[in-house]
Amino acid sequence: MKWNQQKNRRVLVIDDNRAIHDDFRAILGNGLADNVPLDEAEAAIFSEAPVSSQQDKFEVDSAFQGQVGLEKVRQALKDGQPYAMAFVDIRMPPGWDGIETIGHIWKEYPELEVVICTAYSDYQWQDVIDKLGETEQLLILKKPFDNIEVYQLASALTQKWYLGRMAEQKREELEKTVRQRTQKLEKANDSLNREVAERKRAEEKAEGANKAKSQFLANMSHEIRTPMNAIIGFSEVLTEEELTQEQKKYAAAIYNAGHNLLALIDDILDFSKIEAGRLELNIADSSLDELLGNVESLMRPAALEKGLKFAILQCDDLPERILTDSDRVFQCLVNLAGNAIKFTEEGHVYVNVSIEEIDYKTYIRFDVEDTGISIPEDKQETIFDLFTQADGSKTRKYGGSGLGLAITRQLAELLEGSVSVSSEEGKGSVFTLKIPANVDVKSQPSLNRYDTANELLGEKDTKQLAEFSGRVLVAEDSPTNQMLMRTVLERLGLDVTIVADGNGAVQKCKSQSFDIIFMDMYMPNMNGYEATKVLRANDVRTPVIALTAHAMKGDEEKCIKAGCDDYLAKPINKNKLAETIRKYLPSSKQAFVETADSAKS
């Protein structure tokens, strides 16, 4: 059997429970249609005829003890029909357990992809690593397992095995070609020019192989993204249906895993583009305030979910606008802030923004400060290398591919900036990103991220008359925003009640009635989306106005879909606030905007 002509879908199940074998045969015996575009992409890369997409079933073989499983593996190798993967139970009395079985099999057949099946293992993960070593060929499947999960694992791992064998075959062919040509070069000593030309041709072929690898990586990533988008989209739809708590947990797990995989794919694509020199920058006039607001809106909910304080702090007079690729700066900041949140269990993550002059050139400096795990001094430079983490055990706990910081450094250098780290044991770390402003900072208007709040509050005007009359509820977790909303709304004549999360809003609406509810969408305990759905389920028809700093495309539609009647993006514009209130409460005075303008004049 040639690997490039037929995919290997042979699966070995090693388990002492006959019912488990029946389950695997029922799941893997029916199958689903292969991904035709993926097959065609692989065929194009390896210059082979397209593989038939009708092989939608697995060939499942059984062994009820580890020793028997090893014998089956040996026989399969002898027959030239090796297994692509194995599902191995962790407990199989009275013989070898799963770990011993895998160790014996890998000594004779190290290419086998393995999934450990367990309900409660006698082994800690570190024990497994100590016995089997760190490897990308080992996964864990918790019992009871989901049918789709089993099928996806079998599909992905047999595909991985197949591509690995294909790569080995191509590498052997290439090595054979290189050996043959090297021998010819050694023998063909007729002229120095011929030798130089031959070496040049070899270099060109090596460059072509590198480009083919990058193209293959891009094609594979694209093909993976297509089904993953559907998985994420439908899992999100499921979370909005009437589900049990257990079902919600499964749907959320699928959704989060899909997003993590897409993030990894994006990192791989960026890496391949940078490596191939095809990443293009879009240097343009950019709003620094908008950039920082987008970072805050994305990172703050993740920090709140872990109980961390998160803030973006302006430490200098900053220009309103800079000349840069704001998307790539945003990517760098999200990578750094995301890492800081991931590796911090308690305390805070702050992004301190300042100005720094280096060789008569102005840079915007972002110091991402955390109180998380520290980084040893001898690792502080290597963590920016590809596929490198400071501590492998921390990576297993927190996750990560080793690409994020490497990509951040490469992007920073493409932007003619830099990234560095300082860390102190017991105190945390500070990652510093410096990006050239590329503008005359002195001629730029100064940015003040607190101007919006000051403008909204305005100068105290005892002559301003209240425009509205009614009771409003504000659900907002930030004490500063609570104070701001209370001040503005009371000046408009409204009676204001404040709660700190969605659960508080639900409880207040059970005992009191309100004319309007202002709902922050990102709060701890119960967020605004969940609270609004509960209120609607409880037949509360009070108008709900969503408040969020996550003012990205499609966010308003998401709020409306959750049951909100209207939407206000932070920072809140006073005119927009008054206009929105006017939709739901009658005005007893002139419009708020006209009153304010009259007072100023």
C-alpha positions as CSV (number, residue, x, y, z in Angstrom):
1,M,0.0,0.0,0.0
2,K,1.3,3.4,-1.0
3,W,0.6,6.2,1.4
4,N,-0.1,8.7,-1.3
5,Q,-2.7,6.5,-2.9
6,Q,-4.9,5.4,0.0
7,K,-5.5,6.9,3.4
8,N,-5.0,4.6,6.4
9,R,-8.2,4.5,8.5
10,R,-7.2,1.5,10.6
11,V,-8.0,2.0,14.3
12,L,-7.1,-0.4,17.2
13,V,-9.2,-0.4,20.4
14,I,-7.5,-1.8,23.4
15,D,-9.9,-2.1,26.3
16,D,-11.0,-5.0,28.6
17,N,-14.7,-3.9,28.4
18,R,-16.4,-5.6,25.4
19,A,-19.2,-2.9,25.4
20,I,-16.6,-0.2,24.8
21,H,-15.5,-2.1,21.6
22,D,-19.1,-2.2,20.5
23,D,-19.5,1.5,21.1
24,F,-16.4,2.4,19.0
25,R,-17.5,0.1,16.2
26,A,-21.0,1.8,16.2
27,I,-19.4,5.3,16.1
28,L,-16.6,4.7,13.6
29,G,-18.3,2.1,11.4
30,N,-20.8,4.6,9.9
31,G,-18.6,7.6,9.4
32,L,-19.1,10.9,7.5
33,A,-18.1,12.1,4.1
34,D,-14.5,13.2,3.8
35,N,-13.6,16.8,3.2
36,V,-13.3,16.9,-0.6
37,P,-11.6,20.3,-0.8
38,L,-9.0,19.2,1.7
39,D,-8.2,16.1,-0.3
40,E,-7.9,18.1,-3.5
41,A,-5.5,20.6,-1.7
42,E,-3.3,17.8,-0.4
43,A,-3.2,16.1,-3.9
44,A,-2.2,19.4,-5.5
45,I,0.6,19.9,-3.0
46,F,2.0,16.4,-3.4
47,S,1.4,16.3,-7.2
48,E,-0.8,13.2,-6.9
49,A,-4.2,12.2,-8.2
50,P,-7.0,13.3,-5.9
51,V,-7.9,10.7,-3.2
52,S,-11.4,9.3,-3.4
53,S,-13.8,10.9,-0.9
54,Q,-15.8,7.7,-0.5
55,Q,-13.6,6.3,2.3
56,D,-15.9,7.5,5.1
57,K,-15.7,4.5,7.4
58,F,-12.9,3.3,9.8
59,E,-11.5,-0.3,10.0
60,V,-11.8,-1.0,13.7
61,D,-9.8,-3.9,15.3
62,S,-10.0,-5.0,18.9
63,A,-7.7,-6.2,21.7
64,F,-8.9,-6.9,25.2
65,Q,-5.5,-6.8,27.0
66,G,-2.3,-4.8,26.4
67,Q,-0.2,-7.8,25.5
68,V,-2.7,-8.8,22.8
69,G,-2.7,-5.2,21.5
70,L,1.1,-5.3,21.1
71,E,0.9,-8.6,19.2
72,K,-1.8,-7.1,16.9
73,V,0.5,-4.1,16.3
74,R,3.4,-6.4,15.4
75,Q,1.3,-8.5,13.1
76,A,-0.1,-5.4,11.3
77,L,3.4,-4.1,10.8
78,K,4.5,-7.4,9.5
79,D,1.6,-7.5,7.0
80,G,2.3,-4.0,5.8
81,Q,-1.0,-2.7,7.1
82,P,-0.1,-0.7,10.3
83,Y,-2.7,1.0,12.4
84,A,-2.9,4.8,12.2
85,M,-4.2,5.2,15.7
86,A,-5.3,3.4,18.9
87,F,-7.8,4.1,21.7
88,V,-6.3,2.6,24.8
89,D,-8.1,2.1,28.2
90,I,-6.1,3.3,31.2
91,R,-7.2,0.3,33.4
92,M,-7.1,-3.3,32.1
93,P,-6.6,-5.8,34.9
94,P,-5.0,-8.2,35.2
95,G,-2.4,-7.5,32.6
96,W,-0.6,-4.3,31.6
97,D,-2.4,-1.0,32.2
98,G,-2.8,1.6,29.4
99,I,0.5,3.4,30.2
100,E,2.5,0.2,30.1
101,T,0.8,-0.9,26.9
102,I,1.5,2.4,25.2
103,G,5.2,2.3,26.3
104,H,5.7,-1.2,24.9
105,I,3.9,-0.4,21.6
106,W,5.9,2.9,21.0
107,K,9.2,1.0,21.5
108,E,8.3,-0.9,18.3
109,Y,6.0,1.5,16.5
110,P,6.6,5.1,17.6
111,E,4.5,6.6,14.8
112,L,1.2,5.3,16.3
113,E,-1.2,8.1,17.3
114,V,-2.8,7.3,20.7
115,V,-5.8,8.4,22.7
116,I,-6.0,7.4,26.4
117,C,-9.6,6.6,27.4
118,T,-10.3,7.0,31.1
119,A,-12.9,7.9,33.7
120,Y,-10.7,8.4,36.7
121,S,-7.0,7.7,36.1
122,D,-4.6,6.4,38.7
123,Y,-2.0,8.5,36.9
124,Q,-1.5,12.3,37.2
125,W,-0.6,13.9,33.9
126,Q,3.0,14.5,35.1
127,D,3.3,10.8,35.8
128,V,2.2,10.0,32.2
129,I,4.8,12.5,30.9
130,D,7.5,11.0,33.2
131,K,6.8,7.5,31.9
132,L,6.1,8.2,28.2
133,G,7.9,11.5,27.6
134,E,6.5,14.7,26.2
135,T,4.9,14.0,22.8
136,E,2.3,15.4,20.4
137,Q,1.0,11.9,19.7
138,L,-0.9,11.4,23.0
139,L,-4.3,12.8,23.8
140,I,-6.8,12.0,26.7
141,L,-10.5,11.2,26.2
142,K,-12.6,11.3,29.3
143,K,-15.4,8.7,29.7
144,P,-18.3,8.9,29.1
145,F,-17.3,10.2,25.7
146,D,-19.3,12.0,23.1
147,N,-19.8,10.2,19.7
148,I,-18.9,13.3,17.6
149,E,-15.8,13.9,19.7
150,V,-14.7,10.3,19.1
151,Y,-15.3,10.5,15.4
152,Q,-13.5,13.9,15.1
153,L,-10.5,12.5,17.0
154,A,-10.4,9.4,14.8
155,S,-10.7,11.6,11.7
156,A,-8.1,14.1,12.8
157,L,-5.5,11.6,14.1
158,T,-5.8,9.2,11.1
159,Q,-5.4,12.3,8.9
160,K,-2.4,13.4,10.9
161,W,-0.8,10.0,10.7
162,Y,-1.4,10.0,6.9
163,L,0.1,13.4,6.4
164,G,3.1,12.4,8.6
165,R,3.8,9.3,6.5
166,M,3.4,11.3,3.3
167,A,5.9,13.9,4.6
168,E,8.3,11.1,5.5
169,Q,8.0,9.6,2.1
170,K,8.5,13.0,0.4
171,R,11.5,13.6,2.6
172,E,13.0,10.3,1.8
173,E,12.5,10.9,-1.9
174,L,14.1,14.3,-1.5
175,E,17.0,13.0,0.5
176,K,17.5,10.3,-2.1
177,T,17.5,12.9,-4.8
178,V,20.0,15.0,-2.9
179,R,22.2,12.0,-2.3
180,Q,22.2,11.1,-6.0
181,R,23.0,14.6,-7.1
182,T,25.7,14.9,-4.5
183,Q,27.3,11.8,-5.8
184,K,27.1,13.1,-9.3
185,L,28.7,16.4,-8.2
186,E,31.6,14.6,-6.5
187,K,32.2,12.5,-9.6
188,A,31.6,15.2,-12.1
189,N,34.8,17.2,-11.5
190,D,35.1,18.3,-15.1
191,S,34.8,22.0,-14.3
192,L,34.3,24.4,-11.4
193,N,31.5,26.2,-13.3
194,R,29.4,23.1,-13.6
195,E,29.8,22.4,-9.9
196,V,28.7,26.0,-9.0
197,A,25.7,25.8,-11.4
198,E,24.7,22.5,-9.8
199,R,24.8,23.9,-6.3
200,K,22.8,26.9,-7.4
201,R,20.1,24.6,-8.8
202,A,20.0,22.7,-5.5
203,E,19.5,25.9,-3.6
204,E,16.7,26.9,-5.9
205,K,15.0,23.6,-5.2
206,A,15.4,24.0,-1.5
207,E,13.8,27.5,-1.7
208,G,10.9,26.0,-3.8
209,A,10.4,23.3,-1.1
210,N,10.2,26.0,1.6
211,K,7.6,27.9,-0.5
212,A,5.6,24.7,-1.0
213,K,5.7,24.1,2.7
214,S,4.3,27.6,3.4
215,Q,1.7,27.3,0.8
216,F,0.6,23.9,2.1
217,L,0.4,25.4,5.6
218,A,-1.8,28.2,4.4
219,N,-4.1,25.8,2.4
220,M,-4.5,23.5,5.4
221,S,-5.3,26.4,7.7
222,H,-7.9,27.7,5.3
223,E,-9.6,24.3,4.9
224,I,-9.6,23.9,8.7
225,R,-11.2,27.3,9.3
226,T,-14.2,26.5,7.1
227,P,-15.6,23.7,9.2
228,M,-14.4,25.4,12.5
229,N,-16.5,28.5,11.7
230,A,-19.6,26.2,11.5
231,I,-18.7,24.5,14.7
232,I,-18.3,27.7,16.6
233,G,-21.3,29.3,15.0
234,F,-23.7,26.4,15.8
235,S,-22.3,25.9,19.3
236,E,-23.0,29.6,20.0
237,V,-26.6,29.1,18.6
238,L,-26.9,26.1,20.9
239,T,-26.0,28.2,24.0
240,E,-29.0,30.4,23.2
241,E,-31.5,27.5,23.2
242,E,-33.3,26.1,26.1
243,L,-30.7,23.6,27.4
244,T,-29.9,21.9,30.6
245,Q,-26.9,23.1,32.6
246,E,-24.9,20.1,31.5
247,Q,-25.7,20.7,27.8
248,K,-24.8,24.4,28.2
249,K,-21.4,23.3,29.6
250,Y,-20.8,21.0,26.6
251,A,-21.8,23.7,24.1
252,A,-19.6,26.3,25.8
253,A,-16.7,23.8,25.8
254,I,-17.1,23.3,22.0
255,Y,-17.3,27.0,21.4
256,N,-14.2,27.9,23.5
257,A,-12.2,25.0,22.0
258,G,-13.1,26.2,18.5
259,H,-12.0,29.8,19.3
260,N,-8.8,28.5,20.7
261,L,-8.1,26.5,17.6
262,L,-8.9,29.4,15.3
263,A,-6.5,31.6,17.3
264,L,-3.8,29.0,16.9
265,I,-4.6,28.8,13.2
266,D,-4.3,32.6,12.9
267,D,-0.9,32.5,14.6
268,I,0.3,29.8,12.2
269,L,-0.9,31.8,9.2
270,D,0.9,34.9,10.5
271,F,4.0,32.9,11.1
272,S,4.0,31.4,7.6
273,K,3.4,34.9,6.1
274,I,6.2,36.4,8.0
275,E,8.5,33.5,7.3
276,A,7.7,33.8,3.6
277,G,8.1,37.6,3.6
278,R,4.5,38.1,2.4
279,L,3.1,39.9,5.4
280,E,2.1,43.4,4.3
281,L,1.7,46.4,6.6
282,N,-1.1,49.0,6.2
283,I,0.5,52.1,7.6
284,A,-2.2,54.8,8.0
285,D,-3.4,57.6,10.1
286,S,-4.8,55.9,13.3
287,S,-6.7,57.0,16.4
288,L,-4.7,56.0,19.5
289,D,-7.8,56.4,21.7
290,E,-9.8,54.0,19.5
291,L,-6.9,51.5,19.5
292,L,-6.7,51.5,23.3
293,G,-10.5,51.3,23.6
294,N,-10.6,48.2,21.4
295,V,-7.9,46.5,23.5
296,E,-9.7,47.3,26.7
297,S,-13.1,46.1,25.4
298,L,-11.6,42.8,24.4
299,M,-9.3,42.1,27.4
300,R,-11.4,43.5,30.3
301,P,-14.1,40.8,30.2
302,A,-11.4,38.0,30.2
303,A,-9.7,39.7,33.2
304,L,-13.0,40.1,35.1
305,E,-13.8,36.4,34.5
306,K,-10.6,35.6,36.5
307,G,-11.3,38.2,39.1
308,L,-8.4,40.4,38.0
309,K,-8.2,44.2,37.9
310,F,-7.6,45.5,34.4
311,A,-7.0,49.0,33.3
312,I,-5.3,51.0,30.5
313,L,-3.5,53.9,32.2
314,Q,-2.4,57.1,30.4
315,C,0.9,58.0,31.9
316,D,1.9,60.9,29.6
317,D,0.5,63.5,27.3
318,L,-0.3,61.3,24.3
319,P,-1.0,62.4,20.7
320,E,-4.6,61.8,19.5
321,R,-3.4,60.2,16.3
322,I,-0.4,58.3,15.2
323,L,0.8,56.8,11.8
324,T,1.0,53.1,12.1
325,D,-0.7,49.8,11.2
326,S,-3.3,49.9,14.0
327,D,-4.4,46.3,13.4
328,R,-0.9,44.9,13.9
329,V,-0.3,47.1,17.0
330,F,-3.7,45.8,18.3
331,Q,-2.6,42.2,17.7
332,C,0.7,42.8,19.6
333,L,-1.1,44.3,22.6
334,V,-3.8,41.6,22.6
335,N,-1.0,38.9,22.6
336,L,0.8,40.6,25.5
337,A,-2.3,41.4,27.5
338,G,-3.8,38.0,26.8
339,N,-0.6,36.3,28.1
340,A,-0.6,38.5,31.1
341,I,-4.2,37.6,32.0
342,K,-3.6,33.9,31.3
343,F,-0.5,33.6,33.6
344,T,-1.9,35.8,36.4
345,E,-4.1,34.1,39.1
346,E,-4.7,37.1,41.3
347,G,-3.9,40.8,41.4
348,H,-4.0,43.0,38.3
349,V,-3.0,43.5,34.7
350,Y,-2.3,47.1,33.7
351,V,-1.4,48.6,30.3
352,N,0.6,51.8,31.0
353,V,0.9,54.0,28.0
354,S,3.6,56.7,27.7
355,I,5.9,58.6,25.4
356,E,9.6,57.8,25.0
357,E,12.3,59.6,22.9
358,I,15.0,57.4,21.4
359,D,17.6,58.9,19.1
360,Y,15.4,62.0,18.4
361,K,12.5,59.8,17.4
362,T,9.2,59.6,19.3
363,Y,7.8,56.2,20.3
364,I,4.6,55.2,22.0
365,R,5.5,52.9,24.8
366,F,3.1,50.3,26.1
367,D,4.1,48.6,29.4
368,V,1.9,45.5,30.0
369,E,2.3,45.0,33.8
370,D,1.0,41.9,35.6
371,T,1.3,40.3,39.1
372,G,1.5,36.8,37.6
373,I,4.2,34.1,37.5
374,S,7.7,35.5,37.1
375,I,10.1,34.6,34.3
376,P,13.7,33.4,35.2
377,E,16.3,35.8,33.9
378,D,17.9,33.1,31.7
379,K,14.6,32.6,29.9
380,Q,13.7,36.2,29.3
381,E,15.2,36.3,25.9
382,T,14.5,32.8,24.7
383,I,10.7,33.2,25.3
384,F,10.5,35.3,22.1
385,D,11.9,32.4,20.0
386,L,9.5,30.2,18.0
387,F,7.8,27.3,19.9
388,T,9.5,28.3,23.1
389,Q,8.0,28.7,26.6
390,A,9.8,29.6,29.8
391,D,8.6,26.5,31.6
392,G,7.0,23.5,29.9
393,S,5.0,22.6,33.1
394,K,3.4,26.0,33.1
395,T,2.5,25.6,29.4
396,R,0.7,22.3,30.1
397,K,-1.3,24.1,32.8
398,Y,-2.0,27.3,31.0
399,G,-1.8,26.2,27.3
400,G,-0.1,27.9,24.4
401,S,1.7,27.1,21.2
402,G,4.9,29.1,21.6
403,L,4.0,31.3,18.7
404,G,2.4,34.4,20.2
405,L,5.5,36.2,21.6
406,A,7.6,35.2,18.6
407,I,5.0,36.7,16.3
408,T,4.7,39.8,18.5
409,R,8.5,40.4,18.3
410,Q,8.4,39.9,14.5
411,L,5.5,42.3,14.1
412,A,7.1,44.9,16.3
413,E,10.3,44.8,14.3
414,L,8.3,45.1,11.0
415,L,6.8,48.2,12.5
416,E,10.3,49.4,13.3
417,G,9.7,49.0,17.0
418,S,10.7,46.5,19.7
419,V,9.4,44.3,22.5
420,S,11.2,43.3,25.6
421,V,10.5,41.9,29.1
422,S,11.6,42.4,32.7
423,S,10.5,40.2,35.5
424,E,11.0,39.9,39.3
425,E,10.4,36.8,41.4
426,G,7.2,37.1,43.4
427,K,6.1,40.4,41.8
428,G,5.3,39.6,38.2
429,S,6.5,40.7,34.8
430,V,6.4,43.8,32.5
431,F,6.4,43.3,28.8
432,T,7.3,46.6,26.9
433,L,6.2,47.3,23.4
434,K,7.6,50.4,21.7
435,I,6.1,51.6,18.4
436,P,7.2,54.7,16.5
437,A,4.6,57.4,16.4
438,N,5.7,58.6,13.0
439,V,4.1,62.0,13.6
440,D,5.2,65.3,15.1
441,V,3.8,64.8,18.6
442,K,4.1,68.4,19.5
443,S,1.8,69.5,16.7
444,Q,-0.8,66.9,17.5
445,P,-3.8,67.6,19.8
446,S,-3.3,65.9,23.1
447,L,-5.3,62.8,23.9
448,N,-7.0,62.6,27.3
449,R,-8.8,59.4,27.8
450,Y,-10.8,61.0,30.6
451,D,-12.1,63.9,28.5
452,T,-15.2,62.0,27.5
453,A,-16.3,61.5,31.1
454,N,-15.6,65.1,32.0
455,E,-17.6,66.3,28.9
456,L,-20.5,64.0,29.9
457,L,-20.6,65.3,33.4
458,G,-20.1,68.9,32.2
459,E,-19.8,72.0,34.5
460,K,-22.2,72.1,37.4
461,D,-25.2,74.2,36.4
462,T,-27.7,74.7,39.1
463,K,-30.0,76.4,36.6
464,Q,-30.3,73.3,34.4
465,L,-33.8,72.0,34.7
466,A,-34.6,68.3,34.8
467,E,-36.1,67.0,31.5
468,F,-37.4,63.6,32.5
469,S,-39.3,62.1,35.4
470,G,-39.2,58.4,36.2
471,R,-37.3,55.5,37.8
472,V,-34.3,53.9,36.2
473,L,-32.2,50.9,37.1
474,V,-28.4,50.9,36.2
475,A,-26.6,47.5,36.2
476,E,-22.8,48.4,36.1
477,D,-19.9,46.8,37.9
478,S,-17.4,49.7,37.7
479,P,-17.7,52.0,40.6
480,T,-16.5,54.9,38.5
481,N,-19.1,54.3,35.8
482,Q,-21.8,53.8,38.5
483,M,-21.0,57.3,39.8
484,L,-21.0,58.7,36.3
485,M,-24.3,57.3,35.3
486,R,-26.0,58.3,38.6
487,T,-24.8,61.9,38.2
488,V,-25.8,62.3,34.6
489,L,-29.2,60.6,35.0
490,E,-30.1,62.4,38.2
491,R,-29.3,65.7,36.5
492,L,-31.9,64.7,33.9
493,G,-34.4,64.3,36.6
494,L,-34.5,60.6,37.0
495,D,-34.6,58.5,40.2
496,V,-31.6,56.1,39.9
497,T,-31.0,52.7,41.5
498,I,-27.6,51.0,41.1
499,V,-26.7,47.3,41.1
500,A,-23.3,45.8,40.5
501,D,-24.2,42.8,38.3
502,G,-26.9,41.1,36.3
503,N,-28.1,39.0,39.2
504,G,-28.7,42.2,41.2
505,A,-30.7,43.6,38.3
506,V,-32.9,40.4,38.1
507,Q,-33.5,40.5,41.9
508,K,-34.4,44.3,41.9
509,C,-36.9,43.8,39.1
510,K,-38.7,41.2,41.2
511,S,-39.4,43.7,44.0
512,Q,-39.6,47.0,42.1
513,S,-40.8,48.4,38.8
514,F,-38.7,50.7,36.6
515,D,-39.3,52.8,33.5
516,I,-35.9,52.0,31.9
517,I,-33.0,49.5,32.7
518,F,-29.5,50.5,31.6
519,M,-27.5,47.2,31.4
520,D,-23.7,46.9,31.1
521,M,-23.1,43.8,29.0
522,Y,-19.8,42.7,30.6
523,M,-20.1,42.1,34.4
524,P,-19.0,39.4,36.8
525,N,-21.3,36.7,38.2
526,M,-24.1,37.3,35.6
527,N,-23.4,39.4,32.6
528,G,-25.8,41.7,30.8
529,Y,-26.7,39.2,28.1
530,E,-27.7,36.6,30.6
531,A,-29.6,39.0,32.8
532,T,-31.6,40.4,29.9
533,K,-32.6,36.9,28.8
534,V,-33.7,36.1,32.4
535,L,-35.7,39.3,32.6
536,R,-37.5,38.5,29.4
537,A,-38.1,35.0,30.5
538,N,-39.7,36.4,33.7
539,D,-42.0,38.5,31.5
540,V,-40.3,41.8,32.5
541,R,-41.1,44.1,29.5
542,T,-39.2,47.2,30.8
543,P,-37.1,48.7,28.0
544,V,-33.5,47.5,28.4
545,I,-30.7,49.7,27.0
546,A,-27.3,47.9,26.5
547,L,-24.1,49.7,27.6
548,T,-20.8,48.3,26.4
549,A,-17.3,49.3,25.5
550,H,-17.2,46.4,23.1
551,A,-18.4,48.6,20.2
552,M,-17.3,46.3,17.4
553,K,-19.2,45.4,14.2
554,G,-22.2,43.2,15.0
555,D,-22.1,43.9,18.7
556,E,-25.3,45.9,18.6
557,E,-27.2,43.1,16.8
558,K,-26.0,40.7,19.5
559,C,-27.4,42.9,22.3
560,I,-30.8,43.2,20.5
561,K,-30.9,39.5,19.9
562,A,-30.4,39.0,23.7
563,G,-33.5,41.0,24.3
564,C,-32.3,44.6,24.7
565,D,-34.4,47.3,23.1
566,D,-31.5,49.7,22.4
567,Y,-27.7,50.1,22.5
568,L,-25.2,52.7,23.7
569,A,-21.5,52.4,23.1
570,K,-19.0,53.6,25.7
571,P,-17.9,56.3,26.1
572,I,-21.5,57.5,26.2
573,N,-22.4,60.6,24.2
574,K,-24.7,62.9,26.2
575,N,-26.8,63.8,23.2
576,K,-27.2,60.2,22.2
577,L,-28.1,59.3,25.8
578,A,-30.9,61.9,25.9
579,E,-32.2,60.9,22.5
580,T,-32.4,57.3,23.6
581,I,-34.2,58.1,26.9
582,R,-36.6,60.2,24.9
583,K,-37.7,57.1,23.0
584,Y,-39.1,55.5,26.2
585,L,-39.9,58.4,28.5
586,P,-42.0,61.6,27.7
587,S,-40.0,64.8,27.9
588,S,-41.4,67.5,30.1
589,K,-38.8,70.1,29.1
590,Q,-36.9,71.2,26.0
591,A,-34.5,68.6,24.5
592,F,-31.4,68.0,26.6
593,V,-29.1,69.1,23.8
594,E,-30.9,72.4,23.3
595,T,-30.9,73.0,27.1
596,A,-27.2,72.4,27.3
597,D,-26.4,74.6,24.2
598,S,-28.6,77.4,25.7
599,A,-26.8,77.2,29.0
600,K,-23.4,77.5,27.2
601,S,-24.6,80.5,25.2
